[in-house]
């Protein structure tokens, strides 16, 4: 089993990694010739202001009194420049946004580190600890930038070397303003702090523009661009594709930029113009990547080599010749990428297998370029611009074609491996519990020598094929992995024969019925990724389970408890996603309920008369103290942040101590089933309260109550012949939890138990929010531990928050395995199989077309399911540790009565 687990983990890691080779490969190509407009540029220098996390609506809209929050920017829109909305793409994060703005391409997701380098780049920044979400005033992050820029230009007047550098051509000043994003995370975009920060940024822009004009003597050679890397949702997050995250402001003015154009009417798919009272000023939207070629054209530098942006020529205030030449340069620059990409793919593919992109053949490229150049010579500039845009669109489609050239080939091999692995796992389960090979001769049972040689020959041919095409080493793994997997499947041919024979004895209606029920169950699990209310529907169906089995008559009180907690848990998926409506009083209320339950347990412990009473009593009192401290820390931190006094140090220290103790406390409790499970619940809740902001604090409590009832229900479903049925659940110890495959075969009910586990895991995952969307994370969840921005630490804490309900379900499942005499190995394989079928489902649902939200969501669904499958191995180990291990502090180990 250990070898199988290790191999299974490695195979699933390969399946997980395959998505990055199929969909996340780098779009960058190298070897292009730099292209620039062969005419004098309109500007000598450019200033790029990026207000991190600024939403377009919050900048452009008028306040409740009909006044603008940004009078300087409003004046630019009406009297000096051009404006519109910059449309960003998923992921709406800071680095991808800046890469798109400056380099002109949507982030190379295979790269995890970028930075400014070279002796022509000079950077000034504040320390990371300044980005404190609990700070009194996050606007200081922006005023620091403005103050240092003004000091910089003041110092340049007395520094001849710096003064000379600043008076050179082709200079870009980049000012990153982080205060708005920080205030948005800490207080939400509708808060007074966020809106006031916009006013401060507007005032700072006015001062910087004045400083620059004064320094350069109003030479009229400075171009300005003001935009944002991403927006922000109403609940203070970003990363996904909601319009509030993808719509950012775009305002540009100065050298080479058109003055405002008044119009009578404009047509857009939204109602922003009317809401912002800007319907009479021409709105010119851009894609975020379009900013990079615009900057290049304005100051006369080469267009970014990997830019996929299209120059917004309608914004330029220049001659028609300059517009046409710039657009021609833009088209040639993107065409160069296409040609290099095609050459690379052609070189790495066997001639008879290469299929070119026919829409942009060599002859068509030459004809379009020749025709565009002819139009420019004939001064037909509009026609030239139009033809260049057509060429850009074709080149971008061609880039996409060659970028995804190997996608079908790789996907086919991954699916082949998926199906093979699932088949092999199913055969292992059947082989372990059903003697299907009885009567089959030994000769048939032995693997054929011809079969082995055939698989080896196919492997050698595949390896040679990949070698000739100079494929990456990962291609060898994806293509060769299915061979040993399918060889293992075909080695079990006698089991397959026996299974087919067994299925033929089933009444067709029964077989079809079970199959449809299984498919329906899997579809519900899949749909829960898109619609959380499907979990509600599933839990309501679960509530009816006792009525279609003997459970209702055999254990009525337990069945009523099951129905009650199923329906209570079904409420949570109908609630808003966590973080959108924080309510600290619900968190405190959840803590008080845990204390009430603990008091009830303490009372029952005091009634006992055995040697474990004092030990258990001390442990329960320590856990109650931990819960009280959690309540106090949550409430105190909330009030401190409201008063803008930051995170108190004592609260931070206590929070980390409680988190550390939550690992140790359960291991001190007795191994008696319910004693250990209750200890795990209380310790987990102490940490979960610290990571909660609202109703989700109640979720693990209700989930655990249902898990306790589930354990009782499963024991009631067993036939009376099973040994443990005569033993009370309350007296069972986790020390009995060994593999007991030899005691009984699997029943159909065991498949149901495996499905229940997967469903409860999905409920634990999506019950309080759909984390398939990045913006479901709320940074306020970690404010009891830290408020200074630390992405890795914050991410780890939020993942731990997700892990807690998962761990509670897995620990309950350990108890179900124990009380029902289940084979933990075989049942775990069934769970993995169900997860793999879901993963395969999502693999086919992955999109590379439509909106970026659809594409990103489809990929994240697959990644989540694959992560869960891999994570289940870890969770299974964690659950076994929490339920079967006991720390011995002092003295001799004590015996446990059962």
Order of alpha helices (4+ residues) and beta strands (2+ residues): alpha-beta-alpha-alpha-beta-alpha-alpha-alpha-beta-alpha-alpha-beta-alpha-beta-alpha-beta-alpha-alpha-alpha-alpha-alpha-alpha-alpha-alpha-alpha-alpha-alpha-alpha-alpha-alpha-alpha-alpha-alpha-alpha-alpha-alpha-alpha-alpha
